[in-house]
Amino acid sequence: MLRIISANLNGIRSATTKGFFPWLAQQNADVICLQELKAQAPDMSREMLQPDELFGYFHYAEKKGYSGVGIYSRKQPDAIIEGLGIPDIDAEGRYIEAQFGNLSVVSVYLPSGSSGDERQAVKFSFMERFYPHLQKLRASGREVVICGDWNIAHQEIDLKNWKGNRKNSGFLPEERAWMSKLLSEGWVDTYRRLHPDATDACYTWWSNRGQAWAKNVGWRIDYQIATPGIGEKAVATSIYKDERFSDHAPLTVDYVL
C-alpha cells in the first residue's frame, strides 16, 4: 500500500500552530505533498524541515511569505527535481518532484487568478507552459502522481455555486477545457475515479468570506492526478475535515502496488 497526502497549508508556520504535525504523525503516509509554504529556509523549524521519520524537500519562492512547495517522504528519494527550469515560474516556487524507482511524486501549486486580470494572465501562461511538461511526464514511461492545488474546479459538481462562478477564475471555460484535455490524454483524476458522483463531500477549499465553511460552500481544487498504471490502483481516498489546518483540507489517496 502506498499512501499519498496532498495538503495546501496556506502557510506552514500557521498550520504548525493548528496541529498539522501531530495529525500527520498519525496518518502513516509514505509521501506528503505540501503547497503554499509561505516561508523561506530561515523560517523553517526542525519539525517543519524533517518531521519524525520523514525526509523533507522544499522549493521556496523568492518572494518572502509567498507560495512554495514541499515533499515529505518516509523513504529517501532517488532524486529530487526542483522547479521546471522556467525562471519566472521557478521564482514563485511552484514545482517539486521526488523520484522513487519508476515512480515520480510531484507537488505542484498552480497560480490563482482571482486577484485580477494580471494574475489570471500569469495563470494562463503557467498552464500553457506546464502542459508540455505534463506530456513529457506522461510519455516518460514512469508512473507519476501529481498532487496539488490546481486552482481549477473541473466540473459543475466540483463546486457549490457553479452557476455564479462561470466567469470567475478557477471555473472559467478555458481552465475547465484545459483540465478536460489533460484527462482525455490518459491522466486519471483519482478522486473522481473512486467517487464519480460526489458533490458536497468532494470539496477541498472554502473561501474565508461569509459563512463558506459553515455552510459547506466549497470548491474541489486539490487533486491527485496520476498516470493510468498507478491511477487504476487507487483504492481509497478521503478528505480530512475534522480539524482545520488551513482554508484547504488534506486529500489522502491509497494506492495498492
C-alpha positions as CSV (number, residue, x, y, z in Angstrom):
1,M,0.0,0.0,0.0
2,L,1.2,3.5,-0.9
3,R,-0.4,6.4,0.9
4,I,0.0,9.9,-0.5
5,I,-1.4,13.0,1.1
6,S,-1.7,16.4,-0.6
7,A,-2.1,19.5,1.6
8,N,-2.2,23.2,0.9
9,L,-1.1,24.7,4.2
10,N,-1.7,28.4,3.5
11,G,1.4,29.0,5.5
12,I,3.4,26.1,7.1
13,R,4.1,28.2,10.2
14,S,0.3,28.8,10.6
15,A,-0.5,25.2,10.0
16,T,2.0,24.2,12.7
17,T,0.2,26.2,15.3
18,K,-3.1,24.5,14.3
19,G,-1.9,20.9,14.9
20,F,-0.9,19.8,11.5
21,F,2.2,17.8,12.6
22,P,0.6,15.8,15.4
23,W,-2.2,14.9,12.8
24,L,0.4,14.0,10.2
25,A,2.3,11.7,12.6
26,Q,-0.9,9.6,12.9
27,Q,-1.5,9.2,9.2
28,N,1.1,6.5,8.3
29,A,1.7,8.3,5.0
30,D,4.5,7.4,2.6
31,V,4.6,10.7,0.8
32,I,3.2,14.1,1.7
33,C,3.0,16.9,-0.8
34,L,2.7,20.4,0.5
35,Q,1.7,23.6,-1.2
36,E,1.7,27.3,-0.2
37,L,4.5,27.1,2.4
38,K,4.7,30.9,2.6
39,A,8.2,30.5,4.1
40,Q,11.8,30.5,3.2
41,A,14.6,28.3,4.6
42,P,15.5,30.5,7.6
43,D,11.8,30.4,8.7
44,M,11.7,26.6,8.9
45,S,11.9,24.9,12.3
46,R,13.4,21.4,12.6
47,E,9.9,20.0,12.9
48,M,9.0,21.6,9.6
49,L,12.2,20.6,7.8
50,Q,12.2,17.0,8.9
51,P,9.2,15.7,10.9
52,D,9.8,12.5,12.8
53,E,10.8,9.6,10.5
54,L,10.3,11.7,7.3
55,F,12.7,13.3,4.9
56,G,11.9,16.9,3.8
57,Y,12.5,18.6,0.5
58,F,11.4,22.1,-0.5
59,H,11.2,24.6,-3.4
60,Y,10.8,28.0,-1.9
61,A,9.5,31.1,-3.6
62,E,12.0,34.0,-3.9
63,K,9.3,36.4,-2.5
64,K,9.1,36.3,1.2
65,G,5.9,34.8,2.7
66,Y,4.7,33.6,-0.7
67,S,3.9,30.3,-2.4
68,G,6.4,27.5,-2.1
69,V,6.0,23.7,-2.3
70,G,7.5,20.7,-0.5
71,I,7.6,17.0,-0.2
72,Y,8.0,14.8,2.9
73,S,8.7,11.1,2.3
74,R,9.2,8.1,4.5
75,K,11.8,6.7,2.1
76,Q,14.7,8.7,0.8
77,P,14.1,9.6,-2.9
78,D,16.5,8.5,-5.6
79,A,16.3,12.1,-6.9
80,I,14.7,15.5,-6.3
81,I,13.9,17.9,-9.1
82,E,13.2,21.5,-8.0
83,G,11.4,23.7,-10.5
84,L,10.5,23.4,-14.1
85,G,13.6,25.1,-15.5
86,I,11.4,28.2,-16.4
87,P,12.9,31.1,-14.5
88,D,9.7,33.2,-13.8
89,I,7.7,30.1,-12.7
90,D,10.5,28.8,-10.6
91,A,10.9,32.1,-8.9
92,E,7.5,31.5,-7.4
93,G,8.3,28.0,-6.0
94,R,5.6,26.0,-7.7
95,Y,7.0,22.6,-8.6
96,I,9.0,19.9,-6.9
97,E,9.3,16.2,-7.9
98,A,10.6,13.2,-5.9
99,Q,11.6,10.1,-7.8
100,F,11.4,6.6,-6.2
101,G,12.5,3.9,-8.7
102,N,10.0,4.2,-11.6
103,L,7.6,6.4,-9.6
104,S,7.6,10.2,-9.6
105,V,5.5,12.1,-7.0
106,V,5.1,15.8,-7.7
107,S,3.9,18.6,-5.6
108,V,2.5,21.5,-7.7
109,Y,0.8,24.8,-6.9
110,L,-0.8,26.5,-9.9
111,P,-1.2,30.2,-9.7
112,S,-4.5,31.8,-8.7
113,G,-6.1,34.3,-11.0
114,S,-8.7,35.5,-8.5
115,S,-6.9,38.8,-7.7
116,G,-7.4,40.3,-11.2
117,D,-6.6,40.2,-14.9
118,E,-2.8,40.4,-14.4
119,R,-2.6,37.3,-12.3
120,Q,-5.1,35.5,-14.5
121,A,-2.8,36.1,-17.4
122,V,0.1,34.6,-15.3
123,K,-2.1,31.6,-14.6
124,F,-2.9,31.1,-18.3
125,S,0.8,31.4,-19.1
126,F,1.7,28.9,-16.5
127,M,-0.9,26.4,-17.8
128,E,0.3,26.8,-21.4
129,R,4.0,26.2,-20.4
130,F,3.2,23.5,-17.9
131,Y,1.3,21.4,-20.4
132,P,4.3,20.2,-22.4
133,H,5.9,19.1,-19.2
134,L,2.9,17.1,-18.3
135,Q,3.0,15.5,-21.7
136,K,6.7,14.7,-21.2
137,L,6.0,13.1,-17.9
138,R,3.2,11.1,-19.5
139,A,5.5,9.9,-22.2
140,S,8.4,9.1,-19.9
141,G,7.3,5.6,-19.1
142,R,7.3,6.4,-15.4
143,E,4.4,6.2,-13.1
144,V,3.5,9.7,-11.9
145,V,1.2,11.1,-9.2
146,I,0.9,14.9,-9.4
147,C,-0.5,16.3,-6.2
148,G,-1.5,19.8,-5.5
149,D,-3.7,22.8,-5.6
150,W,-4.6,23.2,-9.3
151,N,-6.8,26.2,-8.6
152,I,-9.3,24.8,-11.1
153,A,-12.7,23.2,-10.3
154,H,-13.1,20.9,-13.3
155,Q,-16.9,20.2,-13.4
156,E,-20.1,21.6,-12.1
157,I,-20.2,19.0,-9.4
158,D,-16.8,20.3,-8.1
159,L,-18.1,23.5,-6.6
160,K,-21.3,24.5,-4.8
161,N,-22.1,27.7,-6.6
162,W,-21.2,26.8,-10.1
163,K,-23.7,29.0,-11.8
164,G,-22.5,32.1,-10.1
165,N,-18.8,31.3,-10.8
166,R,-18.8,30.7,-14.5
167,K,-17.0,34.0,-15.2
168,N,-14.7,33.7,-12.2
169,S,-11.1,32.4,-12.0
170,G,-11.0,28.8,-11.1
171,F,-14.1,27.9,-13.1
172,L,-13.5,29.7,-16.4
173,P,-14.3,27.7,-19.6
174,E,-10.7,27.9,-20.7
175,E,-9.5,26.5,-17.4
176,R,-12.0,23.7,-17.4
177,A,-11.2,22.8,-21.0
178,W,-7.5,22.6,-20.2
179,M,-8.3,20.1,-17.4
180,S,-10.6,18.1,-19.7
181,K,-7.9,17.9,-22.4
182,L,-5.4,16.7,-19.8
183,L,-7.7,14.0,-18.6
184,S,-8.6,13.0,-22.1
185,E,-4.9,12.2,-22.8
186,G,-4.9,9.4,-20.2
187,W,-4.3,11.1,-16.9
188,V,-6.5,9.8,-14.1
189,D,-8.3,12.1,-11.6
190,T,-8.0,9.6,-8.7
191,Y,-10.7,11.1,-6.5
192,R,-13.2,11.2,-9.4
193,R,-12.3,7.6,-10.4
194,L,-13.4,6.4,-6.9
195,H,-16.2,8.9,-6.4
196,P,-17.6,9.8,-9.8
197,D,-20.8,11.4,-8.5
198,A,-19.7,13.0,-5.2
199,T,-20.8,16.6,-4.8
200,D,-20.8,18.3,-1.3
201,A,-18.4,15.7,0.1
202,C,-15.7,16.4,-2.5
203,Y,-14.8,20.0,-1.6
204,T,-11.2,20.7,-0.5
205,W,-11.2,24.5,-0.3
206,W,-13.6,27.1,1.3
207,S,-13.4,30.9,1.0
208,N,-12.7,32.8,4.2
209,R,-15.5,35.1,3.2
210,G,-19.0,34.9,4.6
211,Q,-20.0,31.5,6.1
212,A,-18.5,29.4,3.3
213,W,-17.0,26.7,5.7
214,A,-20.0,26.6,8.0
215,K,-22.4,26.2,5.0
216,N,-20.0,24.0,3.0
217,V,-19.9,26.3,0.1
218,G,-16.8,24.8,-1.2
219,W,-14.7,24.0,-4.3
220,R,-12.7,20.9,-5.3
221,I,-9.4,22.4,-6.5
222,D,-6.9,19.9,-4.8
223,Y,-6.2,16.8,-6.8
224,Q,-4.0,13.8,-7.2
225,I,-3.7,13.3,-10.9
226,A,-2.0,10.1,-11.9
227,T,-0.7,8.1,-14.9
228,P,-3.0,5.2,-15.8
229,G,-0.9,2.5,-14.3
230,I,-0.9,3.8,-10.8
231,G,-4.1,5.7,-11.2
232,E,-6.0,2.4,-11.7
233,K,-4.5,1.2,-8.4
234,A,-6.1,3.9,-6.3
235,V,-8.4,2.1,-3.9
236,A,-9.4,4.6,-1.3
237,T,-9.5,8.4,-0.8
238,S,-10.5,10.7,1.9
239,I,-10.7,14.5,2.6
240,Y,-9.9,15.3,6.2
241,K,-12.2,18.0,7.7
242,D,-12.3,17.2,11.4
243,E,-9.7,19.8,12.1
244,R,-8.8,22.9,10.1
245,F,-5.1,23.4,9.4
246,S,-5.8,26.0,6.6
247,D,-8.5,27.1,4.2
248,H,-7.9,23.8,2.4
249,A,-8.5,20.2,3.6
250,P,-5.8,17.5,3.1
251,L,-6.6,14.9,0.4
252,T,-5.4,11.4,1.0
253,V,-5.3,8.6,-1.6
254,D,-4.2,5.0,-1.0
255,Y,-2.7,3.0,-3.9
256,V,-2.3,-0.8,-4.0
257,L,1.1,-1.5,-5.6
